[in-house]
Amino acid sequence: MARETAELALTEWGISLRHPTVGPALLILSELVTNAVRHTVLSPQTTVVYAAGQDCLAFAVHDRHPYQPPLYGAATGAGTSGLATVMELTLELGGTAAVRTDADGKGKSIWITLPL
């Protein structure tokens, strides 16, 4: 559902689904949503936010699970986890990743920004 919604938004914004960033972006999004869904016991709701500008695509996956993953540690790890894939693709595309903690410390959003 997150991929389909992203594809609809990209199309509405005039971003071709054939753009070289789109395929990897959708894979990154899928991995982040999958991670959030795996933690549904502690975080029964997952929210996805999409944004785009002329030269940038950004999206975030939010959940209320308290764990704060070390994103850049995943990039230098063994490379077998979904988060390692997220970071590898993000960095290869020249993008950035950030974990933003909820004000109460009991949830977070993982933001990905990719150049177009």
Residue, then its C-alpha position, 0 to 999 in steps of 0.5 A: m500500500a505504501r508503494e502504491t501510494a508513493e507511485l500515485a503521489l510521484t505521478e501527480w507531482g510529475i515525477s516519472l516512475r522511470h526516473p533512476t531514483v524512483g525504483p531504489a526509493l520505493l525499495i527503501l520505502s518498502e524496507l522501512v515500512t516492513n521494519a515498522v510493521r514487524h514491531t506492530v505489537l508495540s506500535p500498532q500504527t505506522t504513518v508514511v509521509y511523502a514530499a518532493g521538490q524540484d530536485c529532491l524526494a523525501f519520505a518518512v516512516h513513523d512508528r511508536h516503537p521506542y527503538q532508535p536504530p543506528l542508521y549509519g552503523a547499519a551502512t558499515g555492517a555486514g549488509t544483510s539486514g533491511l536497514a543495511t540495504v536502506m542505507e546502502l541505497t540511500l548513500e549510493l544515491g547521494g541521499t541522507a537518512a535521519v532518525r527523528t525522535d518523538a517529543d516523548g521519546k517513545g517513537k520515531s520517524i526515519w526520514i530519507t531524502l534523495p536527490l532527483 
